[in-house]
Amino acid sequence: MNAVTDVKGWCPGILRPMASGDGLIVRVRPRGGAFSLETAAALADLAARLGNGHIDLTRRANLQLRGLTEDRLPELRTELATLGLLDPDTETEAVRNVMVAPLAGLDPSQAFDVRPIARAIDDALTSDKRLHALPGKFGLLVDGGGAISIASERADVCLAAVGDALAFGLDTAKGTQWLGTLPPAQAAEAAIAVAHAYLAVATRGRMRGLSEAAVARVQAAARLSPMTGLPAAGGRRLGLLGGAVGIAAPFGRLEAAQLRQLVKLAADAGAADLRLSPWRAVYFGVREHTGVFVLEEARDAGLIVEENDPVLQVEACPGAPDCKSSSVDARGDARRLATIAAVHGYRGSIHVSGCAKGCARSLPSDLVLAGKAGAYRLIRNATTRGPVERMIGVEEFKTLFGETQDD
């Protein structure tokens, strides 16, 4: 493994992949939060031809191709450059972390389309080399409100529609602090000004780690008007959503054939693109009377189309053998646990992690299982780094919900 690809602790990219148990991982960042159907179809083909066919949907609304090898990277990069997805260097690639609400421009209840704002921010991050000094996980969020909002997701800089204005927020240790509003025409410029102001007070870490004095200096760069209301909290919704559909991948894993099927369904329904989201779900527009058929076909393809699906209750990383850090089959075990939890009517949040890093979820969960030496550390109401109650094996899962092993 050469120095370019042997990178851990950073988000993988096309130019700087990350090594894992099933080969190299390449993260592909969409522009404006969406891939055209032609691009999505090409990514499915590349995943099958140059990788192992496994595709991850990430919490940052990106897509990852898995199972790549060093000798296939040049061809992959050539193909992705043709698709307009290859950045000029690793610094540009690392800084393009912009999440966009998945129904932007599709939801008639939104006051305006936020995609031009997101594209302007993306363009500035690409062209302004001073911003390439931002930390690799520094993220921005642009939300238009309406039926599907991402305003409750965490990002260092947040823009969210409130009426015909945008609320401006910064991430803190306690979550997003909404500081004021500004007109849509000034939003991208303000976000970039705040990113520059951040670099004037910090060179590493995240916005949530700044002191109150530093936050005040950063905030001043945005030139905000007083708040007139808070953004709607929003969150994931699946199924038929008026003129669109939401479809999730179990634990964020798509197979190449499933992505091809989504592209076909979207094309038949009149969609122009596939929208990614921070919930490991894909959204696209549908013509009248086509949505129900799309959802039935997606369900038959092994995807999730109902918000009450028990698998959605569980967050899980790939685990072994895909990840070298894991000694457990996290996703396989998560499926078993989801079934048991559903039988017992358990409604709490569950996180199954292959190791203590907790890559699938950074927030606390009601029930946490963190892999170690082929078994799991049991943790409650915490993250994977919380106090360990005891060690358990897969055969003991039912005891977590009141059963004894003999029941």
Phi and psi in degrees as a GROMACS rama.xvg file:
@    title "Ramachandran Plot"
@    xaxis  label "Phi"
@    yaxis  label "Psi"
@TYPE xy
-88.2483  175.161  ASN-2
-67.1777  -22.947  ALA-3
-70.7917  -37.5501  VAL-4
-102.408  -14.8362  THR-5
-85.7993  69.6774  ASP-6
-123.753  129.757  VAL-7
-131.722  153.369  LYS-8
85.9499  1.02534  GLY-9
-122.479  158.597  TRP-10
-72.0608  128.255  CYS-11
-68.6423  154.281  PRO-12
-133.143  -173.501  GLY-13
-73.5821  -40.4772  ILE-14
-85.4056  -19.7876  LEU-15
-135.126  79.4392  ARG-16
-66.6273  169.67  PRO-17
-120.682  137.054  MET-18
-77.7216  138.572  ALA-19
-140.925  -179.37  SER-20
-64.9894  -25.5989  GLY-21
-105.442  19.136  ASP-22
116.682  -156.637  GLY-23
-87.4266  145.884  LEU-24
-108.826  132.395  ILE-25
-120.506  125.21  VAL-26
-97.3887  129.255  ARG-27
-110.166  120.29  VAL-28
-95.9002  121.303  ARG-29
-72.4389  160.056  PRO-30
-101.976  126.012  ARG-31
74.0774  16.2215  GLY-32
79.3427  9.26685  GLY-33
-145.931  154.283  ALA-34
-112.731  134.631  PHE-35
-60.8322  159.319  SER-36
-62.4721  -36.0605  LEU-37
-63.9782  -42.324  GLU-38
-66.9315  -43.0694  THR-39
-61.4859  -41.0008  ALA-40
-63.3807  -40.8773  ALA-41
-65.1398  -38.0294  ALA-42
-65.0956  -38.6284  LEU-43
-61.6607  -43.0526  ALA-44
-65.4147  -41.0686  ASP-45
-65.238  -38.8656  LEU-46
-61.2154  -40.2229  ALA-47
-77.3915  -37.7866  ALA-48
-83.2408  -38.0995  ARG-49
-109.048  -17.127  LEU-50
-115.481  -155.437  GLY-51
-102.236  10.302  ASN-52
86.2832  -5.27121  GLY-53
-87.9071  133.684  HIS-54
-129.405  129.278  ILE-55
-102.629  137.839  ASP-56
-97.0666  126.174  LEU-57
-99.6314  166.537  THR-58
-69.8863  -12.6132  ARG-59
-100.272  17.1911  ARG-60
61.2167  41.8689  ALA-61
-119.064  179.526  ASN-62
-128.507  138.675  LEU-63
-121.366  134.164  GLN-64
-97.9792  136.127  LEU-65
-117.839  166.53  ARG-66
72.637  27.1568  GLY-67
-85.7211  159.581  LEU-68
-123.726  160.077  THR-69
-54.5381  -42.1224  GLU-70
-70.7657  -16.3705  ASP-71
-96.0633  -8.50747  ARG-72
-62.035  -42.7953  LEU-73
-58.145  -43.464  PRO-74
-65.7224  -40.8575  GLU-75
-60.3163  -45.6653  LEU-76
-65.5128  -36.8322  ARG-77
-62.4527  -44.402  THR-78
-65.8911  -41.9579  GLU-79
-70.0573  -31.168  LEU-80
-64.2828  -39.3631  ALA-81
-62.6601  -32.4344  THR-82
-83.2946  -1.65248  LEU-83
76.9356  24.0869  GLY-84
-110.483  3.26014  LEU-85
-100.874  122.559  LEU-86
-81.0406  160.253  ASP-87
-70.4606  -23.7134  PRO-88
-158.784  170.456  ASP-89
-67.6687  -31.3092  THR-90
-65.8385  -43.48  GLU-91
-64.0005  -44.65  THR-92
-58.9754  -44.3273  GLU-93
-68.4282  -27.6709  ALA-94
-89.9603  -11.3031  VAL-95
-82.6887  74.6426  ARG-96
-117.456  80.7224  ASN-97
-123.542  117.194  VAL-98
-95.4734  139.569  MET-99
-126.32  138.25  VAL-100
-55.2821  132.483  ALA-101
-68.9417  -18.9111  PRO-102
-104.176  17.7024  LEU-103
-58.1329  126.187  ALA-104
82.2394  -7.67598  GLY-105
-107.841  -26.1732  LEU-106
-92.2743  113.313  ASP-107
-67.7509  -14.8669  PRO-108
-80.0069  -10.2212  SER-109
-76.6607  138.353  GLN-110
-67.6924  -30.2418  ALA-111
-159.775  163.237  PHE-112
-87.4417  119.435  ASP-113
-87.5487  -2.79293  VAL-114
-60.6412  -39.6975  ARG-115
-60.5257  -33.8974  PRO-116
-65.7915  -45.4508  ILE-117
-62.0824  -41.5268  ALA-118
-66.0594  -37.5578  ARG-119
-65.2209  -39.3747  ALA-120
-65.0024  -45.5183  ILE-121
-59.3654  -43.6427  ASP-122
-62.5863  -40.7183  ASP-123
-66.8726  -41.4109  ALA-124
-61.7849  -33.6232  LEU-125
-74.7845  -43.9034  THR-126
-88.127  -28.5024  SER-127
-89.4809  100.908  ASP-128
-66.1086  -21.1045  LYS-129
-62.8911  -31.9916  ARG-130
-75.3478  -10.8002  LEU-131
-70.1767  -7.75591  HIS-132
-83.2726  -5.50625  ALA-133
-60.4904  146.889  LEU-134
-56.3797  149.171  PRO-135
-61.1369  -24.5562  GLY-136
-105.783  9.99162  LYS-137
-65.6646  122.669  PHE-138
-126.415  154.992  GLY-139
-125.017  150.784  LEU-140
-132.405  135.447  LEU-141
-129.521  119.289  VAL-142
-128.445  138.616  ASP-143
-103.755  5.3645  GLY-144
72.7047  -150.683  GLY-145
80.2682  -152.22  GLY-146
-67.0044  -35.2732  ALA-147
-124.796  109.207  ILE-148
-113.705  142.548  SER-149
-108.101  15.5325  ILE-150
-62.9956  -22.1731  ALA-151
-86.8296  -4.26719  SER-152
-76.9367  154.89  GLU-153
-89.5255  134.355  ARG-154
-153.114  154.692  ALA-155
-64.5843  -39.5348  ASP-156
-126.853  127.937  VAL-157
-124.798  134.362  CYS-158
-123.352  125.081  LEU-159
-142.312  133.264  ALA-160
-64.3995  133.757  ALA-161
-134.087  102.733  VAL-162
64.4185  -130.386  GLY-163
-99.4306  16.1519  ASP-164
-120.261  178.837  ALA-165
-120.786  129.187  LEU-166
-77.4958  143.445  ALA-167
-116.224  125.984  PHE-168
-133.376  154.117  GLY-169
-121.595  147.248  LEU-170
-76.0451  138.808  ASP-171
-130.889  176.12  THR-172
-61.2985  -23.012  ALA-173
-101.674  7.8953  LYS-174
112.048  -169.439  GLY-175
-69.1641  130.073  THR-176
-105.101  111.621  GLN-177
-81.3833  123.565  TRP-178
-108.092  -23.1021  LEU-179
171.178  -173.282  GLY-180
-127.491  165.902  THR-181
-158.263  158.952  LEU-182
-68.5696  150.748  PRO-183
-53.884  -35.9289  PRO-184
-64.9399  -20.1242  ALA-185
-103.553  -1.53755  GLN-186
-66.8405  -49.4966  ALA-187
-62.4233  -43.9668  ALA-188
-60.6943  -40.3301  GLU-189
-66.5743  -41.849  ALA-190
-61.6452  -42.2413  ALA-191
-68.9093  -38.461  ILE-192
-61.4122  -39.716  ALA-193
-67.6651  -36.9587  VAL-194
-62.5287  -41.1418  ALA-195
-64.4866  -41.3186  HIS-196
-63.9134  -35.7918  ALA-197
-60.4396  -44.8159  TYR-198
-65.227  -20.9048  LEU-199
-76.3641  -18.9365  ALA-200
-116.261  -11.5447  VAL-201
-152.166  151.623  ALA-202
-120.969  -6.6322  THR-203
-152.682  172.784  ARG-204
83.7399  -157.767  GLY-205
-132.093  167.747  ARG-206
-56.639  -37.2375  MET-207
-65.1592  -13.9066  ARG-208
-93.91  -0.476832  GLY-209
-76.474  153.305  LEU-210
-73.8261  165.192  SER-211
-60.2608  -37.9913  GLU-212
-65.3679  -40.8142  ALA-213
-67.4086  -40.1025  ALA-214
-60.8441  -40.6161  VAL-215
-62.1336  -40.0381  ALA-216
-65.5636  -41.0307  ARG-217
-66.0728  -45.8213  VAL-218
-58.8545  -37.538  GLN-219
-59.9213  -25.1177  ALA-220
-69.8183  -17.4251  ALA-221
-86.4893  -21.3745  ALA-222
53.7673  68.4202  ARG-223
-96.4616  154.906  LEU-224
-92.774  162.063  SER-225
-59.8409  151.745  PRO-226
-67.1782  139.619  MET-227
-114.08  -2.34247  THR-228
166.168  155.009  GLY-229
-91.5535  148.666  LEU-230
-63.2229  150.336  PRO-231
-64.937  141.991  ALA-232
-63.0589  -42.908  ALA-233
67.4522  -161.76  GLY-234
142.156  176.36  GLY-235
-64.6549  137.386  ARG-236
-137.391  139.794  ARG-237
-120.491  169.65  LEU-238
90.3879  -152.031  GLY-239
-82.7067  124.576  LEU-240
-126.545  65.564  LEU-241
67.6932  -115.984  GLY-242
-90.8549  23.7156  GLY-243
-148.011  169.533  ALA-244
-132.126  152.307  VAL-245
-120.493  129.082  GLY-246
-134.69  125.478  ILE-247
-102.73  153.626  ALA-248
-100.928  132.017  ALA-249
-55.5938  119.518  PRO-250
56.1768  23.4514  PHE-251
78.7812  11.224  GLY-252
-105.944  119.231  ARG-253
-107.106  144.092  LEU-254
-94.113  156.25  GLU-255
-54.6575  -40.3856  ALA-256
-64.5986  -34.8129  ALA-257
-68.6  -39.1359  GLN-258
-65.1993  -40.5723  LEU-259
-60.0946  -40.4302  ARG-260
-64.9272  -40.8106  GLN-261
-62.0885  -41.1637  LEU-262
-61.3737  -43.7957  VAL-263
-64.7593  -44.2105  LYS-264
-63.259  -42.0344  LEU-265
-64.1726  -42.3576  ALA-266
-63.7759  -44.8502  ALA-267
-64.0632  -27.647  ASP-268
-89.3253  0.755647  ALA-269
89.1542  13.0513  GLY-270
-77.2249  157.675  ALA-271
-103.585  -22.5944  ALA-272
-156.775  171.899  ASP-273
-109.614  128.294  LEU-274
-100.098  130.687  ARG-275
-92.1667  162.571  LEU-276
-145.155  163.956  SER-277
-76.7775  4.02655  PRO-278
-104.681  15.8554  TRP-279
57.0027  39.5954  ARG-280
-130.368  152.191  ALA-281
-112.203  142.814  VAL-282
-127.237  146.409  TYR-283
-157.337  157.191  PHE-284
-74.6345  151.193  GLY-285
-135.575  146.727  VAL-286
-73.2079  161.073  ARG-287
-56.0435  136.689  GLU-288
75.7196  0.921108  HIS-289
-98.5676  -16.9832  THR-290
-61.4993  -43.0317  GLY-291
-63.4208  -42.9466  VAL-292
-62.4721  -43.2206  PHE-293
-57.718  -45.8078  VAL-294
-67.2242  -38.6273  LEU-295
-62.4276  -43.8563  GLU-296
-66.6013  -38.5099  GLU-297
-65.5766  -40.3327  ALA-298
-62.2482  -42.5523  ARG-299
-63.5836  -25.098  ASP-300
-84.221  3.9215  ALA-301
90.7797  14.6238  GLY-302
-99.3177  169.77  LEU-303
-106.111  126.712  ILE-304
-125.517  2.43413  VAL-305
-124.69  135.864  GLU-306
-68.2341  -19.4563  GLU-307
-93.6426  10.5551  ASN-308
-62.5775  126.772  ASP-309
-60.6646  -26.4515  PRO-310
-62.2814  -29.6924  VAL-311
-69.1131  -14.101  LEU-312
-75.5415  -14.7583  GLN-313
-117.538  131.718  VAL-314
-99.6321  135.584  GLU-315
-149.111  141.013  ALA-316
-85.9155  174.197  CYS-317
-61.826  -36.5906  PRO-318
67.5481  -167.973  GLY-319
-75.8055  148.186  ALA-320
-88.6802  1.99723  PRO-321
-65.9579  -33.0511  ASP-322
-113.409  129.668  CYS-323
-69.0397  -21.8683  LYS-324
-79.5514  -10.1683  SER-325
-105.741  143.279  SER-326
-112.889  8.42748  SER-327
-131.752  153.959  VAL-328
-84.0403  81.8349  ASP-329
-58.8326  -45.4355  ALA-330
-72.8171  -38.4245  ARG-331
-63.6151  -43.8459  GLY-332
-67.5702  -33.6198  ASP-333
-64.1949  -37.8637  ALA-334
-61.688  -44.5932  ARG-335
-61.3482  -44.1344  ARG-336
-65.6207  -38.8791  LEU-337
-61.2436  -41.5842  ALA-338
-63.7153  -45.4551  THR-339
-64.7431  -42.9022  ILE-340
-62.1754  -40.282  ALA-341
-65.6007  -40.6973  ALA-342
-59.3714  -36.769  VAL-343
-91.0155  2.72518  HIS-344
70.3418  23.6246  GLY-345
-72.5747  132.608  TYR-346
-118.191  4.80595  ARG-347
-77.1382  167.367  GLY-348
-80.467  144.549  SER-349
-130.971  136.419  ILE-350
-128.542  120.689  HIS-351
-111.377  116.264  VAL-352
-119.369  142.738  SER-353
-70.5525  -20.4409  GLY-354
-155.606  -171.619  CYS-355
-76.2455  -9.86441  ALA-356
-68.4495  -31.7245  LYS-357
64.8825  45.1602  GLY-358
-63.1124  -29.3263  CYS-359
-75.9164  -23.5553  ALA-360
-156.003  125.947  ARG-361
-95.3059  -17.8407  SER-362
-85.6389  159.857  LEU-363
-64.1235  153.798  PRO-364
-129.349  159.312  SER-365
-66.0933  -39.0078  ASP-366
-131.965  124.411  LEU-367
-125.988  132.335  VAL-368
-120.765  119.35  LEU-369
-117.929  119.048  ALA-370
-63.5306  143.75  GLY-371
-159.197  119.245  LYS-372
53.021  42.1546  ALA-373
85.4925  -2.06368  GLY-374
-127.983  -166.632  ALA-375
-130.179  139.807  TYR-376
-81.9042  127.187  ARG-377
-92.4403  123.486  LEU-378
-132.912  142.607  ILE-379
-125.418  142.153  ARG-380
52.7959  49.2331  ASN-381
-162.983  -172.035  ALA-382
-94.7135  -174.324  THR-383
-64.8795  -14.0772  THR-384
-99.749  11.8102  ARG-385
-76.5669  176.654  GLY-386
-64.8815  135.763  PRO-387
-86.4366  126.137  VAL-388
-78.7107  -46.3845  GLU-389
-172.538  173.283  ARG-390
-96.6639  139.848  MET-391
-138.15  155.554  ILE-392
-104.778  172.207  GLY-393
-57.9392  -36.8966  VAL-394
-66.3832  -12.5095  GLU-395
-100.367  4.82715  GLU-396
-55.0658  -38.8942  PHE-397
-66.4434  -20.9794  LYS-398
-72.4381  -15.4431  THR-399
-69.3933  -17.4632  LEU-400
-119.884  23.8832  PHE-401
104.238  -14.5514  GLY-402
-78.5274  153.486  GLU-403
-94.541  164.853  THR-404
-64.9534  -19.5266  GLN-405
-90.5643  -9.22302  ASP-406
